[in-house]
Amino acid sequence: LNPPTAFRNIISNILQNNMRGRNLGAIPYDMYEAFLSFKNKDQFYKEAKALGIFTTNWSAEEIAGLLEEFREARGNWGKFLKAVSKASSYYGKIDDFSKLAIYRQLRTSGKLNRFGIASGVPMSQHEALLDALKWGMDYSLASRSIKHLRRHILPFGTYQYKIAPLILESLARNPFIIGKYMAFIGIGS
């Protein structure tokens, strides 16, 4: 719940959006449109909310589970944990915002080809929802064993579990997307 962590989450959401094939230069526009959708509670926001896109963000799954473990211990932590829980819901809005940006882009300009160009044919609500949950990280969609591990051994392990297949898919679709980041940090050269 600190600013560097929130900033890192924003950046990882942008990179995940780019990994799905969206042109990096178009993502700020998508984010701006998602912001307007959130602010105005427009058609896309209402569709996404009705479909449950905002119920499974990182704070809803990971932090809520940890807080529940602490709540069971009780003690004098009750009020503190309630405050942390409320603050973590705002942190989860970063993921909600990212999922809405993806959802809205797919509903307006359609599926991306391997070169990141949108088809121009809007996707259905359910198709756009599935892609938004996939690339925007729906933390509720994890195997039972991963949920058990995050609850008892590896609290924040779901991200690694979820990002690995996305990296592989992105590499298979267009290796230059991930390659540019490797080159940028000096790994690829």
Secondary structure, DSSP 8 states (H G I E B T S, - for coil): --HHHHHHHHHHHHHHHHHTT--GGGHHHHHHHHHHHHHHT-HHHHHHHHTTTTSS-HIIIIIHHHHHHHHHH-GGGHHHHHHHHHHHHHHHHHHHHHHHHHHHHHHHH--B-TTS-B-SS---HHHHHHHHHHHTT-TT---HHHHHHHHHT-TTTHHHHHHHHHHHHHHHH-HHHHHHHHHHTTS--
